[in-house]
Structure formats: structure tokens, C-alpha cells
Amino acid sequence: MRITLLGTGSPLPDPRRAGPATLVRSSDAIVLIDCGRGVVTRLAAAGVLPPMLSAVLLTHLHSDHLTDLNDVITTHWVMSPSPAPLRVVGPTRTTEVVEATLDALAPDIGFRLAHHADLTWAPDVDTTEVIPGDTLVLGSASVTVGATDHRPVEPSVGYRIEADGRSVVLGGDGVPCESLDDLCRGADAYVQTVLRDDLVGQVPNARFQEILGYHSTVEQAAGTAARAGVGTLVLTHYIPAPAPGDEDAWRARAAAHFDGPVVVGDDLTEIEI
């Protein structure tokens, strides 16, 4: 199983980091988790085009995790040689988001249908709304849905993907909670959004300070990994982005609470488990 950090950035625009998105590949499943800014470009750099995706999994409906869902839908459609559904999975209200996205794309869809003689079908998005405890099958991969705590963003979910004798948990955003511990139990890898509270605390902006209440710190993510007996902790969606050369400082903060390998990667970092 391969994990690729497609986008490790945050809502703050960063020329070096795309928005939140992670790719998980097994022997016969290619799964995109979240669709942050620049995701299709990062997919291409990882050797994957949207028609190759088995599914898109959304952890929650914050805009930075959805910014380029429209690009995934459109590129999947125009690059497919024949009608093929794009499977999109997410928490309650995902259908509302997908339908609104398709409504926004309606002029473009009409233009392309009018121009291309061989394009005779509109985008087909197969949307599934899930709740904690649900399971999905994607080829030989199984996906378990778990509750996360990103309040007031409700619901928010994490996903455990198991395939080829390996398992990875995508925690999305949020703070530690018992259900996330349960989802991570014994996983080979755990991918988690993190922030540095010491750095965020120095920013004299009330709106920025308020993110402290619903994102895991590096130390909290490491604590989750330790309690759950995770193999490798993968940090992503950094707030703020690590300065070049500062990765060891982030890693050290996690290592104080977790004995396993800790990955602090840039966009397109790959982890094989």
C-alpha cells in the first residue's frame, strides 16, 4: 500500500503546498481523500489521472477540503472515453455539495456537450453519504468509517482503508477522541492534520487563534498514535507550514510522545507500508 501526500497545505495560500489531499493506492484500488486546492495537478504529478480513481472520500465539508472537487469531477468526465461514474463518499450533506457543484458547472457542461461530437453524456457522480460504523468495498480494499471531533463542523469522519494485508487511517481534521483511537487501533499508518500551538499562539489575529480549539496539535496526534499502537505517524495539512529545514523540530515534538517513525513530508511525499 502506498500513501502519497498530494497536498500538505492549509487554507492559507502557499506557493509550495497544495490544499489538503491524500492518495492511497493498493493493488487494485486508487483512493483520493479530500480535494484541496491544486489536487488534480498533484494527482498528475503522482502518476494518477481522475478517471483512474476508485473513489473520492471526503472527511468533512470545510471549503479547503472541497476547493477542487469541481476540477476532479470535470476532469474525470472529459478524460473518460465512455460514460463512467465518479464515486464520491462523504458525511451528511455531501449530496447537497455535489449537486450544487454540478449546478455551478452547468454552463461549462452545456458548452462541452455542444462542442464535442463524441461527448454525449453529462458528468455522472455517484454520491454516497456515510455515518460512523459504515463500511465500503473498493475492489479488494475495505473502508471503515469512524467519527472524528471537529466541532462545530458536524458531522466529520475519518476512514480506515485496509488492503493487501495493510491498513491506513485518514483522520482528517479534528482533536483526539475515543472513536478516532478506535479507528486507528493497530493501523500500519495514521495520517493526521496537525498544528503547532506554540506558533499559532504568536499570531495576533483572533480568527487564526480560534483554530486551536478544533485541530490536533503535533503532540496530540502523536498521543493518538501511541494509544492506538500505530506503526507510522504521518503529519500533514500543517498549520502553519514548516519553514524549510524545520521539519526535525516538528518531528521531535511528535517523538516525545510516540516511539514509531514520524513522517513530516512536503507535497508528493510517498510512504510505503
C-alpha positions in Angstrom: 0.0 0.0 0.0 1.3 3.4 -0.9 0.3 6.8 0.7 1.0 10.0 -1.2 0.7 13.4 0.4 -0.7 15.3 -2.5 -1.4 18.5 -0.7 0.0 19.4 2.8 -1.1 23.0 2.9 -3.8 24.8 4.8 -6.4 27.4 3.7 -3.6 30.0 3.6 -2.3 30.1 0.0 1.3 28.7 -0.2 3.3 28.5 -3.4 5.0 25.3 -2.2 2.0 23.4 -0.9 -1.4 22.5 -2.4 -4.5 22.2 -0.3 -5.4 19.1 1.8 -5.5 15.9 -0.2 -4.0 12.4 0.2 -3.8 9.5 -2.2 -3.9 5.8 -1.1 -3.0 3.1 -3.6 -3.4 -0.7 -3.1 -3.1 -3.5 -5.7 -6.4 -2.7 -7.3 -7.8 0.5 -5.6 -6.8 4.1 -6.0 -8.5 6.3 -3.4 -8.4 10.1 -3.1 -9.1 11.6 0.3 -10.2 15.2 0.1 -9.9 17.6 -2.8 -7.9 20.7 -1.7 -6.5 23.4 -3.9 -4.5 22.1 -6.8 -5.4 18.4 -6.3 -5.7 17.5 -10.0 -2.2 18.9 -10.7 -0.8 17.0 -7.8 -2.6 13.8 -8.9 -1.0 14.1 -12.3 2.4 14.5 -10.7 1.8 11.3 -8.8 1.0 9.5 -12.0 -2.7 9.3 -11.5 -5.5 10.9 -13.6 -9.1 11.3 -12.3 -10.6 8.5 -14.4 -8.3 6.1 -12.6 -9.8 6.9 -9.2 -11.8 4.1 -7.5 -13.4 6.8 -5.2 -13.1 10.2 -3.6 -13.6 10.2 0.2 -14.4 13.5 1.9 -13.6 13.8 5.6 -15.8 16.9 6.1 -17.2 19.8 4.2 -14.9 22.6 5.0 -14.1 24.6 1.9 -10.3 23.9 1.9 -11.1 20.2 1.6 -13.5 20.7 -1.3 -12.0 23.6 -3.3 -11.1 21.5 -6.3 -13.9 18.9 -6.2 -15.2 20.6 -9.3 -11.9 20.0 -11.1 -11.9 16.4 -10.2 -15.5 16.0 -11.5 -14.9 17.9 -14.7 -11.5 16.3 -15.5 -12.9 12.8 -14.7 -15.7 13.5 -17.1 -13.8 14.9 -20.1 -10.9 12.4 -19.9 -13.2 9.3 -19.7 -13.5 7.6 -23.1 -17.0 6.4 -22.3 -19.6 7.0 -19.6 -18.2 6.2 -16.2 -19.4 7.3 -12.7 -17.2 9.1 -10.3 -17.8 7.7 -6.8 -17.9 10.4 -4.1 -18.3 9.4 -0.5 -18.7 11.8 2.4 -20.6 12.7 5.5 -24.2 14.0 5.7 -24.8 16.9 3.2 -22.2 15.6 0.7 -25.1 15.2 -1.8 -26.0 18.8 -1.4 -22.4 19.9 -2.1 -22.1 17.7 -5.2 -25.4 18.8 -6.6 -24.5 22.5 -6.0 -21.2 21.9 -7.7 -22.8 20.3 -10.7 -25.3 23.3 -10.9 -22.3 25.6 -10.9 -20.7 23.6 -13.7 -23.9 23.6 -15.8 -22.8 26.3 -18.3 -19.5 24.5 -18.9 -21.2 21.1 -19.2 -23.5 22.6 -21.9 -20.7 24.2 -23.8 -18.6 21.0 -23.9 -21.6 18.8 -24.9 -22.3 21.3 -27.8 -18.7 21.3 -29.0 -17.6 17.7 -28.8 -19.4 15.2 -31.0 -18.1 12.2 -29.1 -19.1 13.6 -25.7 -22.7 12.6 -25.4 -23.1 12.2 -21.7 -23.1 14.6 -18.7 -20.9 14.0 -15.7 -22.1 11.1 -13.6 -21.3 11.4 -9.9 -22.4 8.5 -7.7 -22.6 10.1 -4.2 -22.8 8.1 -1.0 -23.4 9.7 2.4 -21.9 7.7 5.3 -22.1 7.7 9.0 -19.7 6.2 11.6 -19.8 2.4 11.5 -20.5 2.2 7.8 -18.2 0.0 5.6 -17.4 0.2 1.9 -15.7 -2.1 -0.6 -13.4 -0.7 -3.3 -12.0 -3.6 -5.2 -10.1 -5.7 -2.7 -9.9 -2.7 -0.3 -12.3 -2.3 2.5 -13.1 1.1 4.1 -14.4 1.6 7.6 -15.9 5.0 8.6 -15.3 6.4 12.0 -16.4 9.5 13.9 -14.0 12.4 14.4 -14.3 15.5 16.5 -14.0 18.7 14.5 -16.9 20.6 16.2 -18.7 22.8 15.3 -18.1 21.1 11.9 -20.6 18.2 12.2 -20.5 15.5 11.1 -16.9 14.9 10.3 -15.4 11.4 9.7 -12.2 9.5 9.3 -11.5 6.5 7.1 -9.6 3.3 7.7 -8.6 1.6 4.5 -7.4 -2.0 4.6 -6.0 -3.8 1.6 -3.1 -6.2 0.8 -2.7 -7.0 4.5 -2.0 -3.4 5.4 -4.1 -0.6 6.9 -4.0 3.2 7.0 -6.2 5.7 8.8 -7.0 9.1 7.4 -8.0 11.2 10.4 -8.9 14.5 8.6 -9.1 17.5 10.8 -10.1 17.4 14.5 -9.0 16.8 18.0 -8.3 13.5 19.7 -11.4 11.4 20.7 -12.1 7.8 21.7 -13.7 7.0 18.3 -10.5 8.1 16.5 -8.4 5.9 18.8 -10.7 3.0 18.0 -10.4 3.6 14.2 -6.6 3.8 14.5 -6.2 0.7 16.6 -3.2 -1.3 15.3 -3.1 0.5 11.9 0.1 0.4 9.9 -0.1 4.2 9.3 -2.1 7.1 10.6 -2.3 10.4 8.6 -3.4 13.4 10.6 -3.8 17.2 10.2 -1.7 19.0 12.8 -0.8 22.4 14.0 1.9 23.9 16.2 0.0 25.7 19.0 3.2 27.5 20.1 3.5 29.1 16.6 -0.2 29.7 16.1 -0.3 31.4 19.5 2.1 34.0 18.4 -0.1 35.3 15.6 -2.1 38.4 16.8 -5.3 37.5 15.0 -8.4 36.3 16.8 -9.7 34.3 13.8 -6.4 32.5 13.4 -6.2 31.8 17.2 -9.7 30.2 17.1 -8.4 27.3 15.0 -6.6 26.0 18.1 -9.8 24.6 19.5 -10.6 22.1 16.8 -7.3 20.8 15.3 -4.9 18.3 16.8 -1.5 19.6 17.9 1.5 17.6 16.8 1.7 16.3 20.4 -2.0 15.3 20.4 -1.6 13.4 17.1 1.4 11.6 18.5 -0.6 10.7 21.6 -3.4 9.2 19.4 -0.8 7.2 17.5 0.8 5.9 20.7 -2.5 5.0 22.4 -3.7 3.1 19.3 -0.4 1.3 18.6 0.0 2.8 15.2 3.0 1.8 13.1 3.9 5.1 11.4 2.5 8.6 12.1 2.2 10.8 9.0 1.7 14.5 9.6 0.0 16.7 7.0 -2.1 19.9 6.5 0.4 21.8 8.6 -0.7 24.9 10.4 1.5 26.9 9.9 3.6 25.3 7.2 7.0 24.2 8.5 9.8 26.5 7.4 12.4 24.8 5.2 14.8 22.9 7.4 12.4 23.0 10.4 11.0 19.5 9.8 13.1 18.0 12.5 11.6 20.3 15.1 8.1 19.1 14.2 9.3 15.5 14.2 10.9 15.9 17.7 7.7 17.3 19.2 5.9 14.1 18.0 8.7 11.8 19.0 8.4 13.0 22.6 5.0 11.2 22.7 5.3 8.4 20.1 8.2 5.9 19.6 7.5 5.0 16.0 8.5 6.6 12.7 7.2 10.1 12.1 6.8 11.5 8.6 6.9 15.3 8.1 6.7 15.5 4.3 6.3 18.0 1.6 3.7 17.6 -1.3 4.2 14.4 -3.2 6.0 12.6 -0.3 5.3 8.9 -0.6 5.1 6.4 2.2 5.0 2.7 1.5 3.6 0.4 4.2 
